[in-house]
Amino acid sequence: MSEGAQGTGTADERVLPRDRGFFGHPMGLFTLFNTELWERFSYYGMRAILLFYLTDTAANGGLGLPEATGEAVVAVYGAAVYLLSVLGGWLADRFIGGRRSVLYGGIVIASGHVALAIPNPSFSFLGIVLVALGTGLLKPNVSSMVGELYHRDDPRRDSGFSIYYMGINIGSLLAPLLVGWARDWGGYHAGFAVAAIGMGISLVVFVLGRRLLGGAGELPPNPMTVEDRAGAVRIVLAVVVGILLAVALAWAVGGGFTVNTWIDALSYLAFAAPIATFWVMFRSPKVTEHEKQRLRAYIPLFVAAMLFWMIFEQASSTLSSFAKNRTDLTVGGLTISPEFYQTVNPASIVILAPVFAWIWTKLDDRPPTAVKFALGLTFAALSFVFLAGMSALFEGDKAPWWVLIVVYVIQTIGELCLSPVGLAATTLLAPRAFRGQAMALWFLATSAGNAITAQLVQATQDVSDTAYFGWIGVVALAVAGGMFAIAPWVTRHIKAGAESAGEAALQH
């Protein structure tokens, strides 16, 4: 049992848990580890079969959408999750705190999975919307609560996050296998029901483990004051106007309200959000000229991250289609399910993450962050170039089962280069007045990347797999080459940002 469980407020103000009952860490980490494990189980389980459900025939229990439309729905769903994570983080920071945000988000997610388990198209789309809304509330706040279990200078902090991220990978590794098995046994809705059970377990663990959290997430760290209300109202109105404009533009372009109208509207919002965020930062009187210079250096990193996630997140859309339609799923006389490929990335993370941690330690964290971004994008691009080559080699036939495994492993190597340093670079280069919103900016790169995919798959319906994957890979390689070229310039600005952050810490 943890001590000081009644404390509330920030990690620096509360009496933090001092127990070491979970691998030398507070038992509160056990609560959050299992909460996130089962939440990721439900999320990746649902995602593993979502495209197949959307595009399969009604006779097989699917919705019968065209393949390109189904891929676009899955992509824009990913964009919505990360876009809503910005809202979820803001609500937790200013109004309800991380614990309530996670609890409410979990309830909404569970409701969404239950809706998906009901064999009715209307409930299916309601379920997709609910899961996106709930994930947006939950996703950014569980991680922040892990940080609240430790003092800033606690040497266990980094290893605590490593244990927590292992929970994410365990959940995302098991989910496609079990949900895929349930789909084979009882159809798509049985698979969604398994995801609902996973989310239910997550909620039970979180509620029962509240006493172990030491008050983490109980209070909003930056609560709304009377003086802040006018600004909050302006933000809400701006968001509402932006949504209405995006829907109106999508309606005008599409000539009516269809599934594609909502796909396009969400894509426009995902594109507009990072542009608006950068515009606000550059225009703010609180941002100095030196900070604007560092912010300019962050733009190429943001573009590289956006393109990386655009490729990486296609695991649940175009790569799932390739697994189902273009891959020989027979291995030594056994038939594997297309959902199996969704396990390759988390399995590769578990195997390769310690290797990369050892490599970066041996290299004293070299190469610089900007070069790691360029390397990450290069590997992502090469995965698509490789897949284009295999698609051409086996044109008119099915590619061997191992092709997609190679693609996912290459992408995982890129993820291990780019993702761990992404948020750190964002916080260092963001202006001091906006450093608390750095997580939002990082999420927006993934949201915009998914939005690009949603538009690409609709615009390239008649393009071959070879051309689709090949051209995306070539363009991404060209951008990666540009990143390598400007890496020294970006590195200088990251160092300047680190020095500035150090000076600010000394002053406070």
Secondary structure, DSSP 8 states (H G I E B T S, - for coil): --SSTT--S-TTTS------TBTTB-HHHHHHHHHHHHHHHHHHHHHHHHHHHHHS-GGGTS----HHHHHHHHHHHHHHHHHHHHHHHHHIIIIIHHHHHHHHHHHHHHHHHHHHHSS-HHHHHHHHHHHHHHHHHHHHHHHHHHHTTS-TT-TTHHHHHHHHHHHHHHHHHHHHHHHHHHHHHH-HHHHHHHHHHHHHHHHHHHHHTGGGSTTTTSS-SS---TTTHHHHHHHHHHHHHHHHHHHHHHHHHHTS-SHHHHHHHHHHHHHHHHHHHHHHHHH-TTS-HHHHHHHHHHHHHHHHHHHHHHHHGGGGTHHHHHHHHSB--EETTEE--GGGGGGHHHHHHHHHHHHHHHHHHHTTT-S-HHHHHHHHHHHHHHHHHHHHHHHHHTTTS-B-THHHHHHHHHHHHHHHHHHHHHHHHHHHHS-GGGGGGHHHHHHHHHHHHHHHHHHHHHHTTTS-HHHHHHHHHHHHHHHHHHHHHHHHHHHHHHHHHHHHHHHHHHH-
